[in-house]
Amino acid sequence: MKTTTIGALHLPVARLGLGCMSFAGVYGNVDEDEVSRTVQAALDLGANLFDTADVYGAGVSEKMLGQALRGRRQEAVICTKFGNIDHAGAAPVAEAYAGRWETCGRPDYVRSACEKSLRNLGVETIDLYYVHRIDPTVPIEETIGAMADLVQAGKIRAIGLSEAGAETIRRAHATHPLAALQSEYSLWSREPEDWAIPLCQELGMAFVGYSPLGRGFLTGAVPPLNELSEQDSRRHQPRFEPQNYAANRRLLDILDEAAISHGCSKAQVALAWMLAQAPNVLAIPGSKSVRHLRENVASERISLTTVERETISAAFPRTAALGERYPDVQMTRIGL
């Protein structure tokens, strides 16, 4: 697979990794054995970047990832996140999307959260540790200072931010060099092109795009909201509301054309387009099945022409998707 380096890690990191939020059941039921097989298959294929967070199922995702990596830890680049506190544990997704989670960036919490994630994962060191959401009540310099102490202690190897604003990124980077910024990025969430990806290039950071398939929408396989599982988090996301869903489906036509031309799937076209945008862009599509993982990884073999990339980009302008990517209460935590 195509690899790059991330900050001070000095390790070959696949540009297409595996997002592990779905391990916690946010998109419906989970087969733990299939999850383990998926992680093993990712390693076998060279997709060695694994991304999770302590809040995904109140540690469930971290524990499942750690268990699946047992005996193969040295082959993996493990990324996890802290900063969202779920006081009620693994509560229903609807409550999380209603804003019940609290953000916290206090230095004492940074240290305790890291220790807990290390236990969940069953490892001695986290390769890339992100601030999941910025705590507006704590100066970012204090949060990053505590993370820098973790680097010195050998608990983590590199530091990243998730969904942070430009000023916060610069202040954090001045406190300790950042390795990566993680934000949502896909054909229907292209805002990072305006400033985030260029800023990462300027500072020598990787840009890690999560939900590169629009939470499955760009695959064309996501059914209408009323057919989704009660546990599926997309029931609480504006872009999947009936009136928005119907309009957004029309965006998929251009992907169909490209997929037919290359003899591949819409998902593979969407991923190939994303990885072609800039050399510092990485993608972490989520999957809990070997079949979908293999399909995603195979997108690396697809080479879109300049004309194809421009045509697809034109069909997905910044304002193309109807509906915000999160409910209002969660959008207030973006870009701080």
N, C-alpha and C positions, 0 to 999 in steps of 0.2 A: 504494500500500500504506500501511497505518497505520505511522506512524513515531514515534520518540521521540528523546530525546537521552541520551547516555551520558557522565556526568561532564564532564570538561573538553574532550571532543571537539568540542562545539558543532556537531555535524553531524547532519543528519536520518538516523536509523538505523532500518531496517525492523524491526518487532517480530518478524517471521518471516524468519530468514536461512537460511544453508546451512552445515551441518556437513560438513567435508571429510575426516574420518578414513577414510571408505570409499574415498577416492582411493588409499589405500595398500594396498588389497586385503584388509582385515581381514574383509570379508564375501564374499570370493571374487574371481574374476577381474575385471579392470578394462579397459575400453575407453578408452584415452586420448583418442581423438577425441570420444567421447560425453561424457567428463568436460569437455572444453573447451566443447562445445556447451551443456552444463548450466550452466556458469559464465556463459557469454554470455547464456543465457536468463534466468538469475537477475537479471543486470543489466538486461536489457530489461524484466523484470517489476517492477523496483524492489526486489527482495530483495537489498539491497546489503551485508548483513553476512555475512562469510565467516570461518569459524572453523576453524583448523588447529592443529598443534603440531609441534615439531621432531622428536619421537619417533615420529610416525606414518610408518612405513616409513623411519626414519632419514633424514628430510628429503624423502622422495618426495612426500608430500602438499603440502608447502610449494612445492616446485619445480613441481609440476603446476598448483597454483593461480596461482603467479606467471606461468607461461607463458600460462595461459588469460586472465589479466587484462592481458596486454601490450597497450598502446595505450588501455586504459580504466581505468588505475589510479585516476584522480581520481573515478571513479564508485563506487569500492568502499571499504568500511570493513573493513580487514584486521586480524584478530585471530589471534595465535598464542601459543604457550605454551612454557615451558622448565621444567626442574626434574626431569624424568625422564631419566636417562642410560641409553642402551642400548649397553653396551660392545661387543657383538658386531655392531652394525649392524642391518640389517633382518633380524633373526632370526625364526624361526617364532613365530607367535602363542602357541603352547602354552608356549614358554619365558618369554614376557613374563608370561603369566598364572600361571606358576609362581613369579613373584617375582624374576626375574633383574634387572629394572631397579633402578637405584639412584636415590635422590632427592638433589638437591644444590641448596643455596641460597647457596653461598659467593659473596661479592661479585665475586671474580675470574671465577668461572664465569658469573655473570649477564652480565657484559660480553662474554665470549667467545661465549656462547650467542646473545646478541642479534646480534652481528656475523655469525655463521653463518646465522641465520635471515634477516637482511637480504639476504645473498648468495643464499640458496635462493629467496627470494621475488622477487629482482631489484628491490627497492625501496630508497628512501632512508630511509623512516620507517615504522614499524609503528604502526598506529592504537591498538590495545589489546593490551598485553602482559601475559600472565597468568603467575603462579607456578602450574605445573601441579599439583604436590603439594608440601606443606610439608616442608622438611628439619628434622627434630626436633633436629639437632645444631647448627643455626645460629639465633641469635635472629632473629626475623622482622624486627626493626628494621634489622638489617644487610642482609638481602636487599632490603628495600624501599628502604633508603638508596641502594643501588647502582642500583636501578631509577629512583629520583628523579634520580640523576645522568644517566641515559640520557634522561630527559625534558628536563633542562636542555641536554643536548647535541643535542637534536632527533632522537635515534634512535627514540624512541617518544613517543606523544602522551598515553597514559593507562595506568594500572596497574590490574590486576585480580588476584584470587585464585581458585583452583579447588579445590573440596572442602575448604575450610578451616573450622575451628571458630570459634565466636563470639568467644572471647577473642583468638585470633590476628587475626581481622578487625578488632577494635577497636584492638589495638596497632598493626597495620599502618596503619590509617586515621589514627591519631594521628601516625604518622611522615610519611606523605604521603597526601593524599586519594585514596581508591580510587574507581574508576569503576564496577566491576562485580564481582559474585561469580558464578562459574559452578559449578553443581552439577547432578547428574542430577535430573530432575523430569518426572514424567508421572503418568498415572492409577495406575500400579502402583508409583510411587516418590514418595510424597507427603510425605515427611518435611520438606522445606523449608518447608512451610506452618506447621510448628510454631514455627520461630524464624528461619530464614534469610531468607525473604521479608519478614517484618516488620522484621528488623534492617536489611535493605537499604533499606527505606522510611524508617526512622529516620535513616540516615546519608546519604540522598540518592543511593543506588547503584542501578544496574540489577541485576536478577537474571536471569541467562542460563541457561535450562534446556537441558541437552543430553540426548540420547536421549529426546525427548518422545514418541516412538512406541514406547518400550520395546524399542529395538533391532529394530524391525520387528514385534514381537509384537502390538501393538495394531492393526496393519493386518489381522490375521487370515490373512496370506499366508505366514508363516514355517512351514516344514514341520518335522516331528519331527527331533530331533538327528541320527539316523542317516541322514537324507536331505540334511543340510547338507554343503557342500564341506569337504574336509579343511582348507582354509585359513580357514574361517569361525570367527571368534573366539567365536561363541556356543556352540561345542562345549565351551568351557571355563568357561561361566557357569552357576551353579547353577540359575537359573530355567528353563533349557532342558533340564535333566536329565529323563529320561523320566517319572519319577514326579511331578515338579513341573510339567512341561509339560502333562500330561494334566489336572491339576487347574486350572491357570491358564487353560486354554482356555475353561473355563466362564465366566470373567469377561467374555468378549466378547459374550455374549448381549445385554446392555443396550445396547452400542454398535450392534449390529445393528438394534435397534428404532429408535434415534435416526437412524441412517443411512437407513433406509427412510422414516422420517417426513420427512427433509429432502432425499431424493433424492441422497444423497452417499455417500461411503465412510466406513468406520469410522475410518480415519486422519484424515479431515477433521473428524469429530466430536471425536476425541481432541485435536486441535490447537485447535479452536474452544473446547473446554472449558478448556484450559490458558491460552489468551490472555485468557479472561474472568475469570481468578482475581484479577489485580491489574494496575494500569496499568504497573507497573515490571517486569513479567515479559516476557521475550523468549524465543523458541524457536528452536533451530537444528537442525531435523531434517536428518539426513544423507541425501544422495542422490547417485548417480552417473549418473542418467539424466534426460533432459528430461521424460519422461512423469511420473515420480514428483515431480519438482520442481514442475511445473505443478499437479499434484493437491494438493500441500501448500500452495502459495500460494493456491489457490482456497478453502482453508478459511477465509480471512479474510472471505469473503462469507456465511458461515454464522452466524446469530445464534440461539443457544440461549436458550430461555426460562428464567426463574428456576427453574421447576418441573423442566425438563429437566436443568439443571445440578445441582440438588439430588438428583434421582433417580440421575444418573450418579455423583455423589460418594458417595452412599449405597451404591452397588453396588461401589465400590472403596475400602473403608476402608483405613486404614494397614497393616493386617495381611493384606490380601487376597491378595497375591502370595506364593506359596510359594517359598522359596529366597532366599539373599542375592543382591544384584545383582552382586557380584564374588566370586571365591574368597577364602578367609580371609586369605591373605597380602596381597591388595590391599585388603581391608577395613580392615586395620590402618593404612593410609595415609590413611584418610578422616577428616575432622573434627579434624585436629591443630591 
